[in-house]
């Protein structure tokens, strides 16, 4: 078996080129590959198309690439926590393909499974299926690019819209544990989107908190087998710059109601 471990995040992302498409795992700020994103930022890579449930926050995650104008287009579901995202979108600097969250997950899963397209009920009767959803503004309040209409078919007396799968050039994921052959295990909420991104990417790069030897992972607890992963980089928990943040902290006043 191939030893897929590379020495550093910088070495892991060395061939991600300008204009590349990449799926980025995580849910909110949970389970995002911060070390790989930081390495990509340091490399100066630009013109990226990102596929991610959201686009980080203003100063963390994909938000640092967005802040510096490195992302030209994004396919996302939830984008409500990033003010710079809203500014760029409304100013016509960023193209956005908003996608229902479950549909986005299935587009990635289908891509990894070799399924080119599928039908879903989500979005039928809305601009998701009928077209006209703004993807890019012209900077003056007009729509420069709108979504096209999609094929709709009837199955068992119900309508479904055709959605194409996603197979990006690269996938960046964060795993709790991984071995040298690329087998990965995720923890809790990090299970959202990370396994799907890992399957969909043509080249998948995983940063892992705990690097173990082949055979140490219980096969029943492997969430993504190594066949989907091309590179593994060890980023232990507590590594400077890889801390885990909370997207929106809600605390009580400490007073009794």
ChimeraX attribute file (.defattr): number of C-alpha atoms within 10 A of each C-alpha:
attribute: neighborCount
match mode: 1-to-1
recipient: residues
	/A:1	7
	/A:2	9
	/A:3	13
	/A:4	17
	/A:5	21
	/A:6	17
	/A:7	10
	/A:8	16
	/A:9	24
	/A:10	19
	/A:11	13
	/A:12	23
	/A:13	21
	/A:14	12
	/A:15	11
	/A:16	18
	/A:17	16
	/A:18	14
	/A:19	17
	/A:20	17
	/A:21	22
	/A:22	25
	/A:23	31
	/A:24	34
	/A:25	30
	/A:26	28
	/A:27	21
	/A:28	24
	/A:29	23
	/A:30	20
	/A:31	25
	/A:32	29
	/A:33	26
	/A:34	25
	/A:35	24
	/A:36	27
	/A:37	23
	/A:38	19
	/A:39	18
	/A:40	21
	/A:41	18
	/A:42	11
	/A:43	14
	/A:44	12
	/A:45	20
	/A:46	20
	/A:47	15
	/A:48	21
	/A:49	22
	/A:50	25
	/A:51	25
	/A:52	29
	/A:53	27
	/A:54	27
	/A:55	30
	/A:56	26
	/A:57	23
	/A:58	17
	/A:59	13
	/A:60	20
	/A:61	26
	/A:62	25
	/A:63	23
	/A:64	19
	/A:65	24
	/A:66	27
	/A:67	18
	/A:68	11
	/A:69	15
	/A:70	22
	/A:71	26
	/A:72	17
	/A:73	22
	/A:74	24
	/A:75	20
	/A:76	19
	/A:77	21
	/A:78	18
	/A:79	18
	/A:80	12
	/A:81	17
	/A:82	19
	/A:83	14
	/A:84	15
	/A:85	22
	/A:86	13
	/A:87	12
	/A:88	20
	/A:89	20
	/A:90	20
	/A:91	15
	/A:92	20
	/A:93	18
	/A:94	21
	/A:95	22
	/A:96	27
	/A:97	18
	/A:98	20
	/A:99	18
	/A:100	16
	/A:101	16
	/A:102	12
	/A:103	20
	/A:104	24
	/A:105	22
	/A:106	21
	/A:107	25
	/A:108	27
	/A:109	22
	/A:110	21
	/A:111	22
	/A:112	23
	/A:113	14
	/A:114	13
	/A:115	14
	/A:116	14
	/A:117	15
	/A:118	15
	/A:119	17
	/A:120	17
	/A:121	15
	/A:122	18
	/A:123	15
	/A:124	17
	/A:125	14
	/A:126	11
	/A:127	16
	/A:128	21
	/A:129	22
	/A:130	17
	/A:131	14
	/A:132	15
	/A:133	19
	/A:134	19
	/A:135	22
	/A:136	23
	/A:137	21
	/A:138	14
	/A:139	14
	/A:140	10
	/A:141	10
	/A:142	12
	/A:143	16
	/A:144	14
	/A:145	16
	/A:146	17
	/A:147	18
	/A:148	15
	/A:149	14
	/A:150	16
	/A:151	12
	/A:152	18
	/A:153	14
	/A:154	10
	/A:155	9
	/A:156	5
	/A:157	7
	/A:158	9
	/A:159	15
	/A:160	20
	/A:161	22
	/A:162	16
	/A:163	21
	/A:164	19
	/A:165	23
	/A:166	24
	/A:167	26
	/A:168	23
	/A:169	18
	/A:170	23
	/A:171	27
	/A:172	27
	/A:173	31
	/A:174	33
	/A:175	30
	/A:176	20
	/A:177	22
	/A:178	31
	/A:179	24
	/A:180	22
	/A:181	22
	/A:182	28
	/A:183	25
	/A:184	29
	/A:185	26
	/A:186	23
	/A:187	14
	/A:188	9
	/A:189	14
	/A:190	22
	/A:191	20
	/A:192	19
	/A:193	25
	/A:194	30
	/A:195	26
	/A:196	26
	/A:197	32
	/A:198	31
	/A:199	27
	/A:200	27
	/A:201	26
	/A:202	20
	/A:203	19
	/A:204	28
	/A:205	29
	/A:206	31
	/A:207	30
	/A:208	25
	/A:209	20
	/A:210	16
	/A:211	22
	/A:212	16
	/A:213	10
	/A:214	15
	/A:215	11
	/A:216	10
	/A:217	16
	/A:218	9
	/A:219	11
	/A:220	7
	/A:221	11
	/A:222	15
	/A:223	16
	/A:224	20
	/A:225	17
	/A:226	23
	/A:227	11
	/A:228	21
	/A:229	23
	/A:230	21
	/A:231	23
	/A:232	31
	/A:233	28
	/A:234	23
	/A:235	24
	/A:236	15
	/A:237	13
	/A:238	10
	/A:239	10
	/A:240	9
	/A:241	9
	/A:242	18
	/A:243	10
	/A:244	13
	/A:245	14
	/A:246	9
	/A:247	14
	/A:248	10
	/A:249	6
	/A:250	7
	/A:251	6
	/A:252	6
	/A:253	7
	/A:254	6
	/A:255	5
	/A:256	5
	/A:257	4
